[in-house]
Amino acid sequence: MPSRTSLLNPEILKLILRSSGWISIIYFLVLLFAIPFEILMTTSDKRLMFEPANVFQYNLELQYILLVSVPVILPLFLFHFMQSKQSSDLIHSLPVKRDMIFHQYTLSGWFMVNIPVVVIAIIVFVQRSVLNIQSILEMDSIFYWLGMTILFNTIIYISTVFIGMITGISFVQGILSYIFLLLPVGLFVLSAFNLKFFMFGFPDSYHLNGKIQYLSPLTMLEGIQDIPNRLPLWIYVGISILLYFLSLLLYKNRKPESVSQAVIFPVLKPILKFGMTVCCALLAAAYFGSYRELSEGWLFFGYLFGSFFGYVLAEILLHKTWRVFGYLKGYLYYGGILVVIIAIFQFDLTNFEDRIPEMEEIQQVHLSNGPYLYLNPEESGYSKETFYLNEKNNIQLVRELHEQILSNKNNKKVSNELSESAFFVYELKNGKKLVREYEINRDDYLAYYKPIHESKEYKEVTFPLFNLTSDEINMITIESSGYKNDRAVISERAEIIELLAIIKEDILSSTYEEMYSSKSFQSHISFSLNNSKEGKEYYGYADTRALVSYKRMQDWLEGKELLDNAFISEDDIDFAVVLKKEDLKLNHDGYSNIEVLTNMHNHPSATTFKSKDQIKELMDITEDAYIPDSKETYVVAYKIKNQLDPYLGTFDQNEAPVYVNDKFK
């Protein structure tokens, strides 16, 4: 009988609708209740109870569940005929070419996934006019929802179809589909976790805080309401088209009798074995690697255990039985490849660790305590642009700091209590960048940090107020940290100009020790901006601490009779209670300041000081601290006037006045 070449075969269409049409109907009904019904309910009684930014905000969690499930479930039922010999023989005995069967099944499934979305969009358009919510629900947001939903439905659907062409078990198709979709992100994350074990300075947190969500459509769904970078979307469109034609090629070469096999094509079986061996090895090493401080053997045990477990799991999957002991000798090949890969990084054959750019190669550098500030400066309270150092002296100091850290890499590890991240980014003149991150004790490198942080350039790029002009400021407010019901407010234009210049002078003259002091009773400087400069409209952009070392500012405030409003002084304190930390009983699960003060009062060794001179002396040495973690000798509680909650701090025996140490001999 001659083959029919029509893309649409009515009999096949009937089979498709009978096997999978119900999924499309359920999808439509759930969407109907999730969006149009929700719109109707929130606009009942002619008043808007909910103002959405876009259509995704109607039952967002339910829409996520539908996006990650429906495009996977439908192909499982749609191509289930390939998983049964009887059904496969029936379909392939029809007088229809195999490529026509593939096109009709695949395109019919695509329409069944997306027609409900189009219908829902039409209903929402009608509701927008009938319910008179044009000002709330914009046309663009509906088109955006329609486009994004169809796009992600397509990406996930085609990926599941592709996996269905290489397996003969529906359950395996579903599992492998999710693995396939998450594989790029999973491999990237696991590789980053593992590379830090072998490559000193590898910036795993920098890579993991980057744009890794774009590596998988499933992780991109988290930000589906607003995807500013459209390039990954076009890439996924291209990948979907490629997977469609690869699926067609695989389907045409798939043997009809290849059913009930986990992997249809023999050439893919070694790839599956190697993939599962490597992934399980990386996963186990990432877990056991956290114990490597106890012994390096834990890390290598993780690789051995994980790789062997992954290989056995692959063999069980391929042979559909746990009796695979006769096939385990093949593990030696895959394990050997893994050993070679580990050796490349273990012995730093790529010279990653010792690579530092030469001075003449460097355009500018960034030095901070973590990649988050570099990647998201505005969320860290700095500015909307990452700061860099350009002065030759600072660049040289950063290089020397980097070299010193490398020279100490074989020394004993830094304890977790003292560790701090040193994050380097070199922007090179050739357009490339070199990124490194180390866990260090900053006190060991003060000879480099101190001149860098005290430099005029570093302060000007890390204190956002240096980017402000007086014309942008409506008001400057200086107030203590919540322990005094008063504040200094400067709103006169001439005084704002004068004070802003003085604050800048104090910052530029402050020492490293003053900048990073943990002394108590510091105040806070807030700038109320008038939004005259684009990019400065968000709250807290230029706010900073008012250090007790800012003498010019304090003298200026005193001249304006505002100093008492801006800072807590000994005159604001009724008394101070001191007790040795070892004598204080604390609830480590949580405690209030008033409870601590009560416990201190009840302790026979506690000493109360009321002299203003003594209180002032104690204030000068008190540091902010979470008391259970503090290593200082004494705990001090200050009872502030007109405040129920006391101020708690600590100070060390070596700094304590004689009259305090004498009390606790």
matplotlib code that plots the C-alpha trace (Angstrom):
import matplotlib.pyplot as plt

x = [0.0, 1.5, 2.6, 0.5, 2.6, -0.1, 1.2, -2.3, -3.7, -7.2, -6.9, -3.6, -5.1, -7.9, -5.3, -3.4, -6.5, -7.6, -4.2, -3.2, -6.1, -7.3, -4.1, -4.7, -8.2, -7.1, -4.3, -6.9, -9.2, -6.5, -5.3, -8.9, -9.2, -5.7, -6.0, -9.4, -11.3, -8.7, -9.0, -12.8, -12.7, -10.1, -12.2, -15.5, -17.7, -16.3, -13.1, -9.7, -8.4, -5.2, -3.0, -0.8, 2.4, 1.8, -0.3, 2.3, 1.3, -2.0, -1.4, 2.3, 3.2, 0.5, 1.7, 5.3, 4.0, 2.1, 5.1, 7.5, 5.0, 2.6, 5.2, 6.9, 3.8, 2.1, 5.0, 5.1, 1.5, 1.9, 4.8, 3.8, 3.1, 6.9, 7.3, 5.0, 5.8, 2.1, 1.4, 4.6, 3.9, 0.4, 1.4, 4.3, 2.2, 0.1, 0.7, 2.4, 6.1, 7.9, 8.9, 5.2, 4.3, 6.9, 5.8, 2.1, 2.7, 5.2, 3.3, 0.0, 1.5, 2.9, -0.5, -2.1, 0.3, -0.1, -3.6, -4.9, -2.4, -3.7, -7.3, -6.6, -4.8, -7.9, -10.1, -7.9, -8.0, -11.8, -11.8, -9.5, -12.1, -15.3, -14.0, -12.4, -9.0, -6.9, -5.0, -4.0, -3.4, -1.5, -1.6, 2.1, 2.0, -0.6, 1.5, 4.6, 2.8, 1.6, 5.0, 7.0, 4.6, 4.6, 8.4, 9.0, 6.4, 8.1, 11.6, 10.6, 8.2, 10.8, 13.5, 11.1, 10.3, 14.1, 14.7, 11.7, 13.6, 16.5, 14.7, 12.1, 10.6, 8.2, 9.3, 12.9, 11.9, 10.4, 13.3, 15.9, 14.0, 14.4, 18.0, 18.7, 17.1, 19.0, 22.3, 24.1, 23.3, 24.0, 27.4, 28.4, 27.5, 29.1, 32.2, 32.6, 32.3, 34.9, 37.4, 37.9, 39.3, 42.2, 42.7, 43.8, 42.0, 39.2, 36.3, 33.5, 31.1, 31.7, 30.7, 27.8, 26.5, 26.7, 24.1, 24.0, 20.1, 20.3, 21.9, 18.6, 15.0, 13.9, 16.1, 15.2, 11.6, 12.4, 12.8, 10.2, 8.3, 11.2, 14.0, 16.0, 18.5, 16.7, 19.8, 19.4, 15.8, 16.8, 19.5, 16.8, 14.7, 17.6, 18.2, 14.5, 14.7, 17.9, 16.4, 13.3, 15.4, 17.7, 14.6, 13.3, 16.7, 16.7, 13.1, 13.8, 16.7, 15.1, 14.2, 10.5, 11.4, 13.5, 11.0, 11.4, 15.1, 16.4, 18.7, 17.8, 21.1, 24.1, 26.4, 24.7, 25.2, 28.9, 27.9, 25.2, 27.6, 30.3, 27.8, 26.3, 29.8, 31.1, 28.0, 27.7, 31.4, 31.2, 28.1, 29.7, 32.9, 31.0, 29.5, 32.5, 34.8, 33.4, 35.2, 38.6, 39.8, 39.8, 41.5, 42.2, 41.1, 37.5, 37.6, 39.0, 36.7, 33.9, 35.2, 35.7, 32.3, 30.4, 31.9, 31.4, 27.8, 27.1, 28.5, 26.5, 23.4, 23.9, 24.4, 21.2, 19.3, 20.6, 20.1, 17.0, 18.2, 20.4, 22.4, 25.1, 28.2, 29.5, 29.6, 31.6, 35.0, 34.1, 34.2, 38.0, 37.9, 35.6, 37.4, 40.7, 39.4, 38.1, 41.5, 43.2, 40.8, 41.5, 45.2, 45.1, 43.7, 45.5, 48.9, 47.8, 48.9, 47.1, 49.2, 46.0, 47.1, 50.3, 48.9, 49.1, 48.9, 51.9, 51.6, 51.7, 48.8, 46.4, 43.9, 42.2, 41.6, 38.8, 39.4, 36.7, 35.5, 33.4, 31.9, 28.4, 29.6, 31.3, 28.2, 25.5, 27.0, 23.7, 22.3, 25.3, 24.7, 27.5, 26.5, 25.1, 28.5, 31.3, 34.2, 37.7, 41.2, 43.2, 46.1, 49.4, 50.3, 47.1, 47.3, 50.9, 49.7, 46.9, 49.4, 51.8, 48.9, 48.0, 51.6, 51.8, 48.6, 50.1, 53.3, 51.3, 49.1, 50.9, 50.7, 48.2, 44.6, 42.7, 40.1, 36.5, 36.2, 39.0, 38.5, 37.5, 37.2, 39.8, 38.2, 40.4, 39.3, 41.9, 40.5, 43.2, 44.0, 43.3, 39.6, 40.0, 39.7, 41.3, 39.2, 40.5, 39.1, 40.9, 40.0, 42.4, 42.9, 43.0, 45.1, 47.9, 47.9, 47.4, 50.6, 48.7, 45.1, 45.9, 47.5, 44.9, 41.9, 43.4, 44.1, 42.0, 41.1, 39.7, 37.6, 36.2, 35.1, 33.7, 31.9, 28.9, 28.6, 31.6, 29.4, 26.9, 26.7, 24.9, 22.3, 21.1, 20.6, 17.4, 18.4, 21.1, 20.1, 22.5, 21.1, 22.3, 21.5, 18.0, 18.9, 18.0, 14.8, 16.5, 18.5, 20.3, 18.6, 20.3, 18.1, 19.4, 21.2, 24.3, 24.6, 24.2, 27.1, 29.2, 28.5, 28.9, 32.4, 33.3, 32.1, 34.2, 37.2, 36.7, 36.4, 39.5, 41.5, 40.2, 42.6, 42.1, 41.5, 38.9, 37.1, 36.7, 36.3, 33.7, 33.4, 29.9, 27.9, 28.5, 25.8, 24.3, 24.3, 21.3, 21.0, 17.5, 17.9, 15.8, 16.3, 17.9, 20.5, 19.4, 20.4, 20.4, 16.7, 16.9, 16.8, 20.1, 22.3, 24.9, 24.2, 27.2, 28.3, 29.1, 32.3, 33.3, 36.6, 34.9, 36.1, 35.5, 31.9, 31.5, 33.0, 30.6, 27.6, 28.7, 28.9, 25.3, 24.2, 23.3, 26.0, 23.8, 21.1, 23.4, 25.4, 24.8, 27.0, 27.6, 24.8, 22.3, 23.1, 21.8, 24.3, 26.4, 26.5, 29.7, 30.1, 32.6, 31.3, 32.1, 29.7, 26.8, 24.2, 22.8, 20.1, 21.9, 18.7, 17.7, 17.7, 16.6, 18.7, 16.4, 16.8, 20.6, 20.5, 18.2, 20.5, 23.5, 21.7, 20.9, 24.5, 26.5, 29.7, 28.1, 29.3, 27.3, 28.9, 27.1, 30.0, 29.8, 33.6, 33.7, 30.8, 32.5, 35.7, 33.7, 31.9, 35.2, 36.4, 33.0, 32.6, 29.5, 29.3, 27.0, 27.8, 27.8, 30.5, 32.5, 36.0, 36.2, 36.5, 33.6, 30.0, 28.6, 24.9, 24.1, 20.8, 19.9, 17.5, 13.9, 14.7, 13.5, 15.9, 19.6, 22.6, 24.9, 28.5, 31.8, 35.4, 38.6, 40.5, 43.6, 41.7, 39.6, 40.3, 42.0, 38.9, 37.1, 39.9, 40.3, 36.6, 36.9, 40.2]
y = [0.0, 3.4, 5.7, 8.8, 12.0, 14.2, 15.7, 15.3, 11.8, 11.8, 8.3, 9.2, 12.4, 10.4, 8.2, 11.2, 12.9, 9.7, 9.1, 12.6, 15.0, 14.7, 16.3, 19.4, 19.7, 19.4, 21.9, 24.3, 23.9, 24.4, 27.5, 28.7, 28.5, 29.9, 33.0, 34.1, 33.0, 34.6, 37.9, 37.7, 37.1, 39.8, 42.4, 41.4, 44.1, 46.6, 47.1, 45.8, 43.7, 42.7, 44.7, 42.4, 43.5, 40.9, 37.8, 35.5, 36.9, 35.2, 31.9, 32.0, 28.8, 26.9, 28.3, 27.1, 23.6, 23.5, 24.8, 22.1, 19.2, 19.4, 19.7, 16.6, 14.5, 15.0, 13.5, 10.5, 9.6, 10.9, 8.7, 5.8, 3.7, 3.5, 1.8, -1.2, -3.6, -4.1, -0.4, 0.3, -2.4, -1.0, 2.6, 1.7, -0.7, 2.3, 3.5, 6.7, 7.6, 7.6, 11.3, 12.1, 10.1, 12.0, 15.4, 14.8, 13.4, 16.1, 19.1, 17.8, 17.6, 21.0, 22.4, 20.5, 22.1, 25.7, 26.0, 26.2, 29.1, 31.0, 30.6, 31.7, 34.8, 35.6, 35.3, 37.6, 40.2, 40.1, 40.4, 43.4, 45.3, 44.0, 44.4, 47.8, 46.9, 48.4, 50.6, 47.6, 44.9, 46.3, 44.7, 44.2, 42.1, 39.8, 39.4, 38.8, 36.1, 34.5, 34.5, 33.3, 30.5, 29.2, 29.5, 27.6, 25.0, 24.5, 24.2, 21.6, 19.8, 19.3, 18.3, 15.5, 14.4, 14.2, 12.0, 9.8, 9.0, 7.4, 5.4, 2.6, 3.1, 5.9, 6.2, 6.5, 9.1, 11.3, 10.9, 11.5, 14.5, 16.4, 15.2, 16.5, 19.8, 20.3, 18.8, 22.0, 23.7, 20.5, 19.9, 23.5, 23.7, 20.3, 21.2, 24.5, 22.9, 20.3, 22.6, 24.6, 21.4, 21.2, 24.7, 27.2, 30.4, 29.0, 31.5, 29.0, 31.5, 34.0, 31.5, 30.2, 33.7, 34.6, 34.0, 30.2, 30.3, 30.8, 27.3, 25.6, 26.5, 25.1, 27.4, 30.3, 29.9, 31.5, 34.8, 34.4, 37.5, 39.7, 38.3, 41.3, 39.3, 38.0, 36.4, 33.1, 32.9, 33.1, 30.5, 28.2, 28.8, 27.6, 24.6, 23.6, 23.7, 21.7, 19.1, 18.8, 17.7, 15.5, 13.8, 13.3, 11.8, 9.5, 8.4, 7.5, 5.4, 3.8, 0.2, -0.6, -3.6, -1.5, -1.3, -1.7, -0.7, 2.1, 3.3, 2.3, 3.2, 1.2, 4.2, 6.1, 3.5, 4.3, 8.0, 7.2, 5.1, 7.8, 10.6, 8.8, 7.8, 11.4, 13.1, 10.7, 11.1, 14.9, 14.8, 12.5, 14.5, 17.7, 16.2, 14.3, 17.2, 19.2, 16.8, 17.2, 19.4, 16.3, 14.2, 14.6, 10.9, 11.9, 13.7, 10.8, 8.4, 10.6, 10.2, 6.5, 5.8, 8.1, 6.9, 3.3, 3.9, 5.8, 3.1, 0.4, 2.5, 2.9, -0.8, -1.6, 0.9, -0.6, -4.2, -3.7, -5.9, -5.6, -8.6, -6.7, -8.0, -9.6, -6.2, -4.3, -4.8, -2.0, 0.4, 0.3, 2.1, 4.9, 5.1, 5.5, 8.4, 10.1, 9.6, 11.3, 14.3, 14.7, 14.5, 17.4, 19.6, 18.1, 18.9, 22.2, 21.3, 24.3, 26.7, 28.1, 28.8, 30.8, 33.0, 36.7, 39.3, 41.6, 45.3, 46.3, 43.9, 45.3, 48.0, 48.1, 45.9, 45.1, 44.0, 43.2, 40.5, 38.6, 38.3, 39.4, 43.0, 42.7, 41.2, 43.1, 46.3, 48.2, 45.5, 45.8, 49.5, 50.8, 52.0, 50.8, 50.2, 47.9, 49.8, 49.5, 50.8, 52.4, 54.1, 52.4, 52.2, 50.5, 48.0, 47.2, 46.7, 44.4, 42.3, 42.1, 41.1, 38.4, 37.2, 37.0, 34.9, 32.5, 32.3, 31.2, 28.7, 25.7, 27.1, 25.9, 26.5, 29.5, 28.7, 29.3, 31.9, 34.0, 33.4, 36.1, 36.1, 38.0, 38.5, 39.7, 40.7, 41.9, 43.7, 43.3, 45.6, 42.8, 42.8, 39.6, 39.2, 37.1, 36.3, 34.7, 34.1, 33.0, 32.4, 34.3, 36.0, 39.6, 40.5, 38.5, 40.9, 44.3, 45.6, 45.5, 46.1, 49.1, 51.3, 50.2, 51.0, 54.2, 55.5, 58.4, 56.4, 53.4, 55.6, 57.6, 54.5, 52.6, 55.4, 56.4, 59.8, 60.9, 60.7, 63.0, 66.7, 69.0, 69.8, 66.2, 66.2, 67.4, 66.6, 65.0, 63.0, 61.8, 59.6, 56.9, 53.3, 53.1, 53.7, 57.4, 59.1, 62.0, 62.9, 65.8, 67.1, 69.4, 70.7, 74.2, 74.3, 76.2, 73.8, 70.7, 72.0, 72.6, 69.4, 67.2, 68.6, 68.0, 64.4, 63.7, 65.2, 63.0, 59.9, 60.7, 61.3, 58.2, 55.3, 51.6, 50.8, 53.6, 52.5, 48.9, 49.6, 47.6, 50.2, 50.9, 54.0, 54.9, 56.8, 56.6, 59.3, 59.2, 61.2, 62.1, 62.5, 64.5, 62.1, 64.8, 62.4, 59.2, 56.1, 57.5, 57.1, 54.0, 54.3, 54.2, 54.6, 56.8, 56.2, 55.6, 55.3, 58.3, 57.2, 58.6, 59.4, 61.9, 64.9, 67.6, 66.5, 66.4, 69.9, 71.2, 69.6, 70.9, 74.4, 74.0, 72.6, 69.3, 67.0, 65.7, 64.9, 62.9, 60.8, 59.0, 60.4, 59.6, 62.1, 59.9, 56.9, 56.3, 53.6, 50.8, 47.2, 45.1, 41.4, 38.8, 37.0, 33.6, 34.4, 35.4, 32.7, 33.1, 31.3, 30.6, 29.9, 33.5, 36.2, 39.8, 42.7, 43.3, 39.7, 40.0, 43.2, 41.5, 38.5, 40.8, 42.7, 39.4, 38.2, 38.9, 39.7, 42.4, 45.9, 49.1, 52.3, 55.7, 58.2, 60.0, 59.9, 56.2, 55.6, 57.7, 55.7, 52.4, 53.7, 54.4, 50.8, 49.0, 46.9, 45.6, 41.8, 38.9, 37.9, 34.1, 34.3, 37.1, 36.3, 39.4, 39.3, 41.5, 42.1, 45.6, 46.7, 50.4, 51.7, 54.6, 57.3, 56.9, 53.5, 50.2, 48.1, 48.4, 48.6, 45.5, 45.4, 43.7, 44.8, 43.0, 42.8, 44.3, 47.5, 47.7, 50.5, 49.6, 50.2, 47.5, 44.9, 45.5, 44.7, 41.3, 40.1]
z = [0.0, -0.9, 1.9, 2.6, 2.9, 4.5, 7.8, 9.3, 9.5, 11.0, 12.5, 14.2, 15.5, 17.1, 18.8, 20.0, 21.5, 23.2, 24.7, 25.7, 25.1, 28.7, 29.9, 27.8, 29.2, 32.8, 32.1, 30.7, 33.7, 36.3, 34.5, 34.3, 38.1, 38.7, 36.6, 35.2, 38.2, 40.5, 38.5, 38.9, 42.6, 43.3, 41.5, 43.0, 44.6, 42.2, 44.2, 43.6, 46.4, 44.8, 42.4, 40.4, 38.7, 36.0, 35.2, 36.8, 40.2, 40.1, 41.9, 41.1, 42.8, 41.0, 37.7, 38.5, 39.2, 35.9, 34.0, 35.3, 35.2, 32.2, 29.4, 30.9, 31.7, 28.3, 26.2, 28.5, 27.5, 23.9, 23.0, 25.3, 22.1, 21.7, 25.0, 24.1, 21.3, 20.4, 20.2, 18.4, 15.8, 15.3, 14.7, 12.5, 10.4, 9.2, 5.7, 7.0, 6.8, 10.1, 9.8, 9.3, 12.4, 14.4, 13.1, 13.8, 17.3, 18.3, 16.8, 18.1, 21.6, 21.3, 20.4, 23.3, 25.7, 24.4, 23.1, 26.7, 27.3, 24.3, 25.3, 28.9, 27.5, 25.3, 28.4, 30.4, 27.5, 27.6, 31.4, 31.2, 29.3, 30.9, 34.5, 33.7, 35.1, 32.2, 34.6, 36.7, 34.2, 31.2, 27.7, 27.7, 30.9, 29.3, 26.1, 28.3, 30.2, 27.0, 25.4, 28.4, 29.2, 25.6, 25.4, 28.6, 27.8, 24.4, 25.9, 28.5, 26.2, 23.4, 25.9, 27.2, 23.6, 22.9, 25.9, 24.9, 21.6, 23.5, 26.1, 26.0, 29.5, 30.3, 33.9, 32.9, 30.3, 33.0, 35.4, 32.6, 31.3, 34.6, 34.9, 31.3, 32.0, 35.3, 34.1, 33.1, 36.4, 38.4, 36.8, 37.1, 40.8, 41.6, 39.6, 41.4, 44.8, 43.9, 42.2, 45.4, 47.0, 44.5, 43.2, 45.8, 45.2, 43.0, 43.5, 43.8, 45.5, 42.6, 40.0, 42.1, 42.7, 39.0, 36.3, 36.7, 36.7, 32.9, 32.5, 32.9, 32.0, 35.3, 37.3, 35.0, 36.1, 39.4, 37.8, 35.0, 36.1, 34.9, 32.7, 31.7, 29.6, 26.6, 25.0, 26.9, 25.8, 22.1, 22.8, 24.3, 21.2, 19.0, 21.3, 21.1, 17.3, 17.3, 19.7, 17.5, 14.5, 16.6, 18.0, 14.4, 13.4, 16.5, 15.9, 12.3, 13.3, 16.3, 15.9, 16.5, 18.6, 20.9, 23.8, 27.5, 27.4, 29.5, 26.7, 23.1, 21.3, 22.4, 21.7, 24.5, 27.2, 27.9, 28.1, 30.6, 32.7, 32.6, 33.4, 36.4, 37.6, 37.5, 38.8, 41.8, 42.5, 42.5, 44.7, 47.3, 47.3, 47.8, 50.9, 52.3, 51.4, 54.3, 56.6, 54.8, 57.7, 59.8, 57.1, 53.4, 53.2, 53.5, 50.2, 48.3, 50.0, 48.6, 45.1, 45.4, 47.1, 44.8, 41.6, 42.4, 43.6, 40.4, 38.2, 39.9, 39.7, 35.9, 35.4, 37.4, 35.3, 32.0, 32.9, 35.0, 37.8, 40.9, 39.9, 38.0, 39.8, 36.6, 34.9, 37.7, 36.1, 33.7, 36.6, 36.3, 33.0, 34.2, 37.5, 35.7, 33.6, 36.8, 38.4, 35.5, 35.7, 39.4, 38.9, 36.4, 39.1, 42.1, 40.7, 39.2, 35.7, 34.4, 36.7, 38.0, 41.6, 40.9, 38.1, 39.0, 36.3, 35.8, 36.6, 32.9, 32.1, 34.7, 33.9, 37.3, 40.4, 42.8, 46.3, 48.8, 51.3, 48.9, 45.4, 46.4, 46.7, 43.3, 41.6, 43.5, 44.8, 45.0, 47.3, 49.6, 50.2, 48.0, 44.6, 41.3, 39.9, 41.2, 42.6, 41.2, 42.2, 39.4, 41.2, 40.5, 44.2, 45.2, 42.3, 43.4, 47.0, 45.9, 43.9, 46.9, 49.1, 46.6, 46.4, 50.2, 50.4, 47.9, 49.8, 52.9, 51.1, 52.7, 56.2, 58.7, 57.8, 59.2, 61.8, 60.9, 63.7, 62.2, 58.5, 56.2, 52.4, 50.3, 46.9, 43.9, 40.5, 38.0, 34.9, 32.3, 29.4, 26.9, 28.1, 30.1, 33.9, 36.5, 39.6, 42.8, 46.4, 49.5, 53.2, 55.3, 58.7, 57.7, 60.8, 59.2, 56.2, 57.9, 56.3, 53.0, 54.0, 56.1, 53.4, 50.8, 52.9, 54.2, 50.7, 49.4, 46.3, 48.2, 50.5, 47.6, 45.7, 48.7, 50.4, 48.1, 49.8, 47.8, 44.7, 46.2, 45.8, 48.3, 45.7, 45.8, 49.5, 51.2, 54.7, 56.8, 59.9, 62.6, 65.3, 67.8, 67.0, 68.5, 72.2, 72.3, 71.3, 69.7, 66.6, 64.9, 61.7, 59.3, 56.5, 55.8, 52.4, 53.7, 56.7, 54.4, 52.2, 55.2, 57.0, 53.9, 53.4, 57.0, 57.0, 53.9, 55.6, 58.6, 56.5, 54.5, 57.7, 59.5, 60.1, 59.3, 63.0, 63.3, 60.1, 61.3, 65.0, 66.8, 69.6, 70.9, 70.9, 67.3, 65.5, 62.0, 59.3, 56.9, 53.7, 52.4, 48.7, 46.2, 43.3, 41.2, 40.0, 38.1, 39.9, 43.5, 44.2, 46.4, 50.1, 52.1, 49.1, 50.8, 54.5, 56.7, 60.3, 62.4, 64.2, 67.5, 65.9, 63.5, 65.6, 63.0, 62.7, 66.4, 66.9, 64.2, 65.8, 69.2, 67.7, 66.5, 69.8, 68.2, 69.5, 72.4, 69.9, 67.6, 70.1, 73.4, 76.1, 79.8, 80.6, 78.9, 81.1, 84.7, 85.6, 84.2, 85.6, 85.0, 85.5, 84.4, 81.3, 82.9, 85.8, 83.6, 82.8, 79.3, 77.4, 74.2, 72.4, 72.9, 75.5, 75.9, 77.1, 80.0, 81.1, 81.0, 83.1, 85.7, 85.9, 86.4, 89.1, 90.9, 90.8, 94.0, 92.1, 89.8, 90.3, 89.5, 88.5, 88.6, 88.4, 85.1, 84.7, 85.3, 82.9, 80.2, 80.6, 80.3, 77.2, 75.5, 75.8, 75.3, 72.1, 70.3, 70.5, 70.5, 74.1, 73.8, 71.1, 72.7, 73.9, 76.1, 79.9, 81.0, 80.1, 80.8, 80.7, 80.4, 81.7, 79.4, 80.6, 79.5, 77.9, 79.3, 77.3, 78.4, 76.0, 76.3, 75.4, 76.4, 77.1, 77.8, 81.1, 79.5, 78.6, 81.8, 84.2, 87.5, 89.5, 87.5, 87.7, 91.4, 92.0, 90.4, 91.8]

ax = plt.figure().add_subplot(projection="3d")
ax.plot(x, y, z, "-o")
ax.set_aspect("equal")
plt.show()
